[in-house]
Amino acid sequence: MDQHYSQNQAGIVSSPLPGKVVKILAQEGDQVEAGQKLFLIESMKMFHELQVSQEGTVSDINVKVGDIIAPTTHLASVS
């Protein structure tokens, strides 16, 4: 299982690759720590864990399980 950091300076969590959202590991309002996994994405028959790079609070989640996503899709925000 590959791991990717997916949060930019503005706190936007985006996908670095296309795929399908398999699991959402946090909810809006959750406190998260740097390195915490937020999403499990399936891409090219492999699973990829998307992690946050800094701590904060999940302020919104813009996808649901089963959604097909493109690279750079805005998945969530952490502030």
Biopython code that builds the backbone (N, CA, C, O; Angstrom):
import numpy as np
from Bio.PDB.StructureBuilder import StructureBuilder

atoms = [
    (1, "MET", "N", (0.853, -1.173, 0.000)),
    (1, "MET", "CA", (0.000, 0.000, 0.000)),
    (1, "MET", "C", (0.898, 1.236, 0.000)),
    (1, "MET", "O", (1.768, 1.383, 0.858)),
    (2, "ASP", "N", (0.682, 2.101, -0.951)),
    (2, "ASP", "CA", (1.467, 3.329, -1.055)),
    (2, "ASP", "C", (0.865, 4.420, -0.173)),
    (2, "ASP", "O", (-0.347, 4.469, 0.033)),
    (3, "GLN", "N", (1.736, 5.298, 0.346)),
    (3, "GLN", "CA", (1.284, 6.421, 1.157)),
    (3, "GLN", "C", (1.698, 7.721, 0.487)),
    (3, "GLN", "O", (2.811, 7.844, -0.024)),
    (4, "HIS", "N", (0.785, 8.691, 0.496)),
    (4, "HIS", "CA", (1.039, 9.983, -0.133)),
    (4, "HIS", "C", (0.610, 11.099, 0.810)),
    (4, "HIS", "O", (-0.430, 11.004, 1.461)),
    (5, "TYR", "N", (1.418, 12.160, 0.880)),
    (5, "TYR", "CA", (0.984, 13.376, 1.576)),
    (5, "TYR", "C", (0.222, 14.206, 0.558)),
    (5, "TYR", "O", (0.640, 14.331, -0.593)),
    (6, "SER", "N", (-0.895, 14.770, 0.987)),
    (6, "SER", "CA", (-1.797, 15.360, 0.007)),
    (6, "SER", "C", (-2.351, 16.720, 0.401)),
    (6, "SER", "O", (-3.385, 17.135, -0.122)),
    (7, "GLN", "N", (-1.686, 17.423, 1.312)),
    (7, "GLN", "CA", (-2.216, 18.695, 1.805)),
    (7, "GLN", "C", (-1.282, 19.827, 1.395)),
    (7, "GLN", "O", (-0.067, 19.722, 1.563)),
    (8, "ASN", "N", (-1.846, 20.914, 0.855)),
    (8, "ASN", "CA", (-1.005, 22.057, 0.482)),
    (8, "ASN", "C", (-0.970, 23.087, 1.608)),
    (8, "ASN", "O", (-1.568, 22.878, 2.664)),
    (9, "GLN", "N", (-0.279, 24.186, 1.385)),
    (9, "GLN", "CA", (-0.115, 25.223, 2.416)),
    (9, "GLN", "C", (-1.444, 25.819, 2.873)),
    (9, "GLN", "O", (-1.574, 26.217, 4.030)),
    (10, "ALA", "N", (-2.428, 25.885, 1.985)),
    (10, "ALA", "CA", (-3.728, 26.479, 2.326)),
    (10, "ALA", "C", (-4.635, 25.498, 3.063)),
    (10, "ALA", "O", (-5.757, 25.851, 3.426)),
    (11, "GLY", "N", (-4.166, 24.275, 3.288)),
    (11, "GLY", "CA", (-4.960, 23.288, 4.007)),
    (11, "GLY", "C", (-5.884, 22.476, 3.133)),
    (11, "GLY", "O", (-6.729, 21.741, 3.644)),
    (12, "ILE", "N", (-5.741, 22.593, 1.818)),
    (12, "ILE", "CA", (-6.585, 21.824, 0.906)),
    (12, "ILE", "C", (-5.968, 20.446, 0.701)),
    (12, "ILE", "O", (-4.802, 20.323, 0.325)),
    (13, "VAL", "N", (-6.765, 19.414, 0.952)),
    (13, "VAL", "CA", (-6.325, 18.042, 0.736)),
    (13, "VAL", "C", (-6.813, 17.631, -0.644)),
    (13, "VAL", "O", (-8.016, 17.632, -0.906)),
    (14, "SER", "N", (-5.886, 17.281, -1.527)),
    (14, "SER", "CA", (-6.254, 16.893, -2.887)),
    (14, "SER", "C", (-5.586, 15.573, -3.236)),
    (14, "SER", "O", (-4.636, 15.146, -2.580)),
    (15, "SER", "N", (-6.093, 14.945, -4.267)),
    (15, "SER", "CA", (-5.561, 13.659, -4.697)),
    (15, "SER", "C", (-4.413, 13.863, -5.675)),
    (15, "SER", "O", (-4.545, 14.640, -6.621)),
    (16, "PRO", "N", (-3.287, 13.180, -5.466)),
    (16, "PRO", "CA", (-2.186, 13.281, -6.420)),
    (16, "PRO", "C", (-2.369, 12.368, -7.634)),
    (16, "PRO", "O", (-1.566, 12.412, -8.565)),
    (17, "LEU", "N", (-3.425, 11.537, -7.631)),
    (17, "LEU", "CA", (-3.625, 10.587, -8.713)),
    (17, "LEU", "C", (-5.117, 10.340, -8.930)),
    (17, "LEU", "O", (-5.924, 10.601, -8.038)),
    (18, "PRO", "N", (-5.490, 9.839, -10.114)),
    (18, "PRO", "CA", (-6.898, 9.514, -10.356)),
    (18, "PRO", "C", (-7.251, 8.216, -9.643)),
    (18, "PRO", "O", (-6.371, 7.411, -9.340)),
    (19, "GLY", "N", (-8.523, 8.013, -9.378)),
    (19, "GLY", "CA", (-8.928, 6.760, -8.759)),
    (19, "GLY", "C", (-10.326, 6.823, -8.188)),
    (19, "GLY", "O", (-11.140, 7.667, -8.561)),
    (20, "LYS", "N", (-10.581, 5.899, -7.267)),
    (20, "LYS", "CA", (-11.888, 5.765, -6.632)),
    (20, "LYS", "C", (-11.704, 5.875, -5.120)),
    (20, "LYS", "O", (-10.798, 5.263, -4.555)),
    (21, "VAL", "N", (-12.563, 6.654, -4.469)),
    (21, "VAL", "CA", (-12.526, 6.780, -3.012)),
    (21, "VAL", "C", (-13.089, 5.488, -2.420)),
    (21, "VAL", "O", (-14.257, 5.160, -2.628)),
    (22, "VAL", "N", (-12.248, 4.755, -1.680)),
    (22, "VAL", "CA", (-12.642, 3.480, -1.095)),
    (22, "VAL", "C", (-13.076, 3.652, 0.359)),
    (22, "VAL", "O", (-14.010, 2.998, 0.822)),
    (23, "LYS", "N", (-12.382, 4.544, 1.074)),
    (23, "LYS", "CA", (-12.685, 4.730, 2.493)),
    (23, "LYS", "C", (-12.330, 6.150, 2.910)),
    (23, "LYS", "O", (-11.322, 6.703, 2.470)),
    (24, "ILE", "N", (-13.165, 6.733, 3.759)),
    (24, "ILE", "CA", (-12.893, 8.047, 4.349)),
    (24, "ILE", "C", (-12.629, 7.804, 5.831)),
    (24, "ILE", "O", (-13.476, 7.260, 6.540)),
    (25, "LEU", "N", (-11.448, 8.212, 6.293)),
    (25, "LEU", "CA", (-10.984, 7.856, 7.629)),
    (25, "LEU", "C", (-11.134, 8.976, 8.660)),
    (25, "LEU", "O", (-10.633, 8.849, 9.777)),
    (26, "ALA", "N", (-11.808, 10.057, 8.310)),
    (26, "ALA", "CA", (-12.048, 11.168, 9.241)),
    (26, "ALA", "C", (-13.405, 11.780, 8.911)),
    (26, "ALA", "O", (-13.960, 11.553, 7.836)),
    (27, "GLN", "N", (-13.921, 12.550, 9.847)),
    (27, "GLN", "CA", (-15.188, 13.246, 9.651)),
    (27, "GLN", "C", (-14.969, 14.738, 9.843)),
    (27, "GLN", "O", (-13.986, 15.162, 10.451)),
    (28, "GLU", "N", (-15.898, 15.530, 9.316)),
    (28, "GLU", "CA", (-15.826, 16.975, 9.540)),
    (28, "GLU", "C", (-15.808, 17.241, 11.042)),
    (28, "GLU", "O", (-16.575, 16.649, 11.800)),
    (29, "GLY", "N", (-14.917, 18.141, 11.457)),
    (29, "GLY", "CA", (-14.786, 18.480, 12.863)),
    (29, "GLY", "C", (-13.718, 17.690, 13.597)),
    (29, "GLY", "O", (-13.350, 18.047, 14.716)),
    (30, "ASP", "N", (-13.210, 16.620, 12.988)),
    (30, "ASP", "CA", (-12.157, 15.818, 13.626)),
    (30, "ASP", "C", (-10.847, 16.585, 13.693)),
    (30, "ASP", "O", (-10.485, 17.296, 12.755)),
    (31, "GLN", "N", (-10.136, 16.438, 14.808)),
    (31, "GLN", "CA", (-8.773, 16.946, 14.939)),
    (31, "GLN", "C", (-7.853, 15.903, 14.309)),
    (31, "GLN", "O", (-7.987, 14.713, 14.596)),
    (32, "VAL", "N", (-6.926, 16.328, 13.460)),
    (32, "VAL", "CA", (-5.986, 15.403, 12.832)),
    (32, "VAL", "C", (-4.560, 15.848, 13.112)),
    (32, "VAL", "O", (-4.290, 17.031, 13.322)),
    (33, "GLU", "N", (-3.655, 14.880, 13.112)),
    (33, "GLU", "CA", (-2.243, 15.143, 13.344)),
    (33, "GLU", "C", (-1.474, 14.954, 12.043)),
    (33, "GLU", "O", (-1.939, 14.257, 11.142)),
    (34, "ALA", "N", (-0.314, 15.565, 11.943)),
    (34, "ALA", "CA", (0.539, 15.390, 10.765)),
    (34, "ALA", "C", (0.805, 13.901, 10.562)),
    (34, "ALA", "O", (1.152, 13.187, 11.503)),
    (35, "GLY", "N", (0.640, 13.444, 9.329)),
    (35, "GLY", "CA", (0.858, 12.042, 8.999)),
    (35, "GLY", "C", (-0.367, 11.164, 9.142)),
    (35, "GLY", "O", (-0.333, 9.987, 8.783)),
    (36, "GLN", "N", (-1.455, 11.723, 9.666)),
    (36, "GLN", "CA", (-2.676, 10.932, 9.834)),
    (36, "GLN", "C", (-3.307, 10.656, 8.476)),
    (36, "GLN", "O", (-3.346, 11.528, 7.608)),
    (37, "LYS", "N", (-3.798, 9.438, 8.304)),
    (37, "LYS", "CA", (-4.445, 9.043, 7.055)),
    (37, "LYS", "C", (-5.876, 9.584, 7.022)),
    (37, "LYS", "O", (-6.615, 9.474, 8.001)),
    (38, "LEU", "N", (-6.259, 10.175, 5.877)),
    (38, "LEU", "CA", (-7.623, 10.696, 5.727)),
    (38, "LEU", "C", (-8.448, 9.910, 4.726)),
    (38, "LEU", "O", (-9.653, 9.739, 4.907)),
    (39, "PHE", "N", (-7.800, 9.429, 3.665)),
    (39, "PHE", "CA", (-8.528, 8.744, 2.597)),
    (39, "PHE", "C", (-7.773, 7.508, 2.140)),
    (39, "PHE", "O", (-6.544, 7.457, 2.196)),
    (40, "LEU", "N", (-8.528, 6.510, 1.684)),
    (40, "LEU", "CA", (-7.965, 5.359, 0.999)),
    (40, "LEU", "C", (-8.506, 5.414, -0.423)),
    (40, "LEU", "O", (-9.717, 5.392, -0.642)),
    (41, "ILE", "N", (-7.591, 5.484, -1.385)),
    (41, "ILE", "CA", (-7.939, 5.618, -2.800)),
    (41, "ILE", "C", (-7.458, 4.378, -3.545)),
    (41, "ILE", "O", (-6.341, 3.912, -3.318)),
    (42, "GLU", "N", (-8.289, 3.844, -4.427)),
    (42, "GLU", "CA", (-7.864, 2.750, -5.299)),
    (42, "GLU", "C", (-7.545, 3.337, -6.666)),
    (42, "GLU", "O", (-8.368, 4.028, -7.266)),
    (43, "SER", "N", (-6.347, 3.054, -7.148)),
    (43, "SER", "CA", (-5.915, 3.544, -8.452)),
    (43, "SER", "C", (-5.033, 2.481, -9.096)),
    (43, "SER", "O", (-4.089, 1.995, -8.474)),
    (44, "MET", "N", (-5.331, 2.127, -10.314)),
    (44, "MET", "CA", (-4.564, 1.134, -11.070)),
    (44, "MET", "C", (-4.407, -0.166, -10.273)),
    (44, "MET", "O", (-3.320, -0.742, -10.223)),
    (45, "LYS", "N", (-5.494, -0.620, -9.656)),
    (45, "LYS", "CA", (-5.564, -1.862, -8.885)),
    (45, "LYS", "C", (-4.649, -1.871, -7.662)),
    (45, "LYS", "O", (-4.315, -2.934, -7.140)),
    (46, "MET", "N", (-4.243, -0.675, -7.204)),
    (46, "MET", "CA", (-3.452, -0.546, -5.980)),
    (46, "MET", "C", (-4.185, 0.398, -5.033)),
    (46, "MET", "O", (-4.958, 1.251, -5.467)),
    (47, "PHE", "N", (-3.934, 0.236, -3.745)),
    (47, "PHE", "CA", (-4.530, 1.116, -2.750)),
    (47, "PHE", "C", (-3.496, 2.131, -2.284)),
    (47, "PHE", "O", (-2.332, 1.795, -2.067)),
    (48, "HIS", "N", (-3.933, 3.374, -2.133)),
    (48, "HIS", "CA", (-3.059, 4.479, -1.745)),
    (48, "HIS", "C", (-3.697, 5.205, -0.564)),
    (48, "HIS", "O", (-4.868, 5.584, -0.617)),
    (49, "GLU", "N", (-2.916, 5.398, 0.507)),
    (49, "GLU", "CA", (-3.386, 6.141, 1.671)),
    (49, "GLU", "C", (-2.980, 7.599, 1.513)),
    (49, "GLU", "O", (-1.806, 7.896, 1.295)),
    (50, "LEU", "N", (-3.934, 8.502, 1.621)),
    (50, "LEU", "CA", (-3.642, 9.933, 1.547)),
    (50, "LEU", "C", (-3.589, 10.489, 2.961)),
    (50, "LEU", "O", (-4.534, 10.333, 3.735)),
    (51, "GLN", "N", (-2.473, 11.143, 3.295)),
    (51, "GLN", "CA", (-2.226, 11.653, 4.637)),
    (51, "GLN", "C", (-2.149, 13.171, 4.626)),
    (51, "GLN", "O", (-1.866, 13.785, 3.598)),
    (52, "VAL", "N", (-2.407, 13.768, 5.788)),
    (52, "VAL", "CA", (-2.218, 15.217, 5.926)),
    (52, "VAL", "C", (-0.780, 15.491, 6.348)),
    (52, "VAL", "O", (-0.152, 14.672, 7.021)),
    (53, "SER", "N", (-0.270, 16.643, 5.949)),
    (53, "SER", "CA", (1.119, 16.984, 6.263)),
    (53, "SER", "C", (1.251, 17.864, 7.503)),
    (53, "SER", "O", (2.353, 18.047, 8.022)),
    (54, "GLN", "N", (0.123, 18.412, 7.983)),
    (54, "GLN", "CA", (0.179, 19.231, 9.196)),
    (54, "GLN", "C", (-1.094, 19.031, 10.004)),
    (54, "GLN", "O", (-2.125, 18.627, 9.467)),
    (55, "GLU", "N", (-1.014, 19.315, 11.289)),
    (55, "GLU", "CA", (-2.178, 19.113, 12.156)),
    (55, "GLU", "C", (-3.226, 20.189, 11.934)),
    (55, "GLU", "O", (-2.932, 21.260, 11.404)),
    (56, "GLY", "N", (-4.447, 19.893, 12.344)),
    (56, "GLY", "CA", (-5.533, 20.849, 12.219)),
    (56, "GLY", "C", (-6.874, 20.177, 12.434)),
    (56, "GLY", "O", (-6.956, 19.075, 12.976)),
    (57, "THR", "N", (-7.927, 20.860, 11.999)),
    (57, "THR", "CA", (-9.294, 20.361, 12.110)),
    (57, "THR", "C", (-9.866, 20.188, 10.709)),
    (57, "THR", "O", (-9.739, 21.077, 9.867)),
    (58, "VAL", "N", (-10.493, 19.047, 10.461)),
    (58, "VAL", "CA", (-11.138, 18.809, 9.169)),
    (58, "VAL", "C", (-12.357, 19.722, 9.094)),
    (58, "VAL", "O", (-13.302, 19.569, 9.867)),
    (59, "SER", "N", (-12.331, 20.678, 8.154)),
    (59, "SER", "CA", (-13.428, 21.644, 8.083)),
    (59, "SER", "C", (-14.478, 21.281, 7.041)),
    (59, "SER", "O", (-15.621, 21.725, 7.144)),
    (60, "ASP", "N", (-14.117, 20.487, 6.049)),
    (60, "ASP", "CA", (-15.117, 19.982, 5.106)),
    (60, "ASP", "C", (-14.566, 18.781, 4.364)),
    (60, "ASP", "O", (-13.358, 18.657, 4.157)),
    (61, "ILE", "N", (-15.476, 17.891, 3.964)),
    (61, "ILE", "CA", (-15.139, 16.733, 3.130)),
    (61, "ILE", "C", (-16.031, 16.828, 1.905)),
    (61, "ILE", "O", (-17.254, 16.893, 2.021)),
    (62, "ASN", "N", (-15.412, 16.836, 0.728)),
    (62, "ASN", "CA", (-16.141, 17.107, -0.514)),
    (62, "ASN", "C", (-16.422, 15.879, -1.369)),
    (62, "ASN", "O", (-16.949, 16.012, -2.474)),
    (63, "VAL", "N", (-16.084, 14.689, -0.885)),
    (63, "VAL", "CA", (-16.312, 13.462, -1.647)),
    (63, "VAL", "C", (-16.976, 12.436, -0.740)),
    (63, "VAL", "O", (-17.036, 12.604, 0.478)),
    (64, "LYS", "N", (-17.473, 11.370, -1.362)),
    (64, "LYS", "CA", (-18.039, 10.265, -0.595)),
    (64, "LYS", "C", (-17.467, 8.955, -1.130)),
    (64, "LYS", "O", (-16.912, 8.917, -2.229)),
    (65, "VAL", "N", (-17.602, 7.901, -0.365)),
    (65, "VAL", "CA", (-17.107, 6.594, -0.780)),
    (65, "VAL", "C", (-17.764, 6.222, -2.107)),
    (65, "VAL", "O", (-18.975, 6.365, -2.279)),
    (66, "GLY", "N", (-16.942, 5.743, -3.041)),
    (66, "GLY", "CA", (-17.430, 5.351, -4.358)),
    (66, "GLY", "C", (-17.215, 6.399, -5.428)),
    (66, "GLY", "O", (-17.310, 6.095, -6.617)),
    (67, "ASP", "N", (-16.923, 7.641, -5.026)),
    (67, "ASP", "CA", (-16.682, 8.707, -6.008)),
    (67, "ASP", "C", (-15.433, 8.407, -6.831)),
    (67, "ASP", "O", (-14.426, 7.934, -6.303)),
    (68, "ILE", "N", (-15.512, 8.687, -8.121)),
    (68, "ILE", "CA", (-14.359, 8.603, -9.017)),
    (68, "ILE", "C", (-13.743, 9.997, -9.052)),
    (68, "ILE", "O", (-14.434, 10.986, -9.298)),
    (69, "ILE", "N", (-12.436, 10.066, -8.802)),
    (69, "ILE", "CA", (-11.770, 11.367, -8.703)),
    (69, "ILE", "C", (-10.637, 11.489, -9.712)),
    (69, "ILE", "O", (-10.044, 10.496, -10.131)),
    (70, "ALA", "N", (-10.355, 12.715, -10.085)),
    (70, "ALA", "CA", (-9.240, 13.042, -10.981)),
    (70, "ALA", "C", (-8.079, 13.567, -10.139)),
    (70, "ALA", "O", (-8.272, 13.939, -8.982)),
    (71, "PRO", "N", (-6.874, 13.600, -10.711)),
    (71, "PRO", "CA", (-5.762, 14.218, -9.984)),
    (71, "PRO", "C", (-6.110, 15.673, -9.655)),
    (71, "PRO", "O", (-6.759, 16.354, -10.449)),
    (72, "THR", "N", (-5.695, 16.125, -8.530)),
    (72, "THR", "CA", (-5.918, 17.473, -7.986)),
    (72, "THR", "C", (-7.357, 17.720, -7.514)),
    (72, "THR", "O", (-7.700, 18.854, -7.180)),
    (73, "THR", "N", (-8.203, 16.687, -7.480)),
    (73, "THR", "CA", (-9.552, 16.858, -6.941)),
    (73, "THR", "C", (-9.471, 17.312, -5.488)),
    (73, "THR", "O", (-8.737, 16.723, -4.694)),
    (74, "HIS", "N", (-10.220, 18.357, -5.134)),
    (74, "HIS", "CA", (-10.278, 18.879, -3.757)),
    (74, "HIS", "C", (-11.126, 17.916, -2.933)),
    (74, "HIS", "O", (-12.351, 17.898, -3.051)),
    (75, "LEU", "N", (-10.464, 17.117, -2.100)),
    (75, "LEU", "CA", (-11.153, 16.109, -1.304)),
    (75, "LEU", "C", (-11.678, 16.656, 0.018)),
    (75, "LEU", "O", (-12.790, 16.331, 0.436)),
    (76, "ALA", "N", (-10.864, 17.495, 0.676)),
    (76, "ALA", "CA", (-11.227, 18.015, 1.998)),
    (76, "ALA", "C", (-10.376, 19.239, 2.305)),
    (76, "ALA", "O", (-9.432, 19.560, 1.583)),
    (77, "SER", "N", (-10.732, 19.910, 3.390)),
    (77, "SER", "CA", (-9.933, 21.040, 3.882)),
    (77, "SER", "C", (-9.596, 20.798, 5.342)),
    (77, "SER", "O", (-10.415, 20.294, 6.111)),
    (78, "VAL", "N", (-8.369, 21.167, 5.712)),
    (78, "VAL", "CA", (-7.910, 21.073, 7.095)),
    (78, "VAL", "C", (-7.380, 22.443, 7.481)),
    (78, "VAL", "O", (-6.491, 22.982, 6.822)),
    (79, "SER", "N", (-7.931, 23.006, 8.554)),
    (79, "SER", "CA", (-7.487, 24.345, 8.964)),
    (79, "SER", "C", (-7.013, 24.334, 10.403)),
    (79, "SER", "O", (-6.601, 25.370, 10.925)),
]
sb = StructureBuilder()
sb.init_structure("model")
sb.init_model(0)
sb.init_chain("A")
sb.init_seg("    ")
for serial, (resi, resn, name, xyz) in enumerate(atoms, 1):
    if name == "N":
        sb.init_residue(resn, " ", resi, " ")
    sb.init_atom(name, np.array(xyz, "f"), 0.0, 1.0, " ", f" {name:<3s}", serial, name[0])
structure = sb.get_structure()
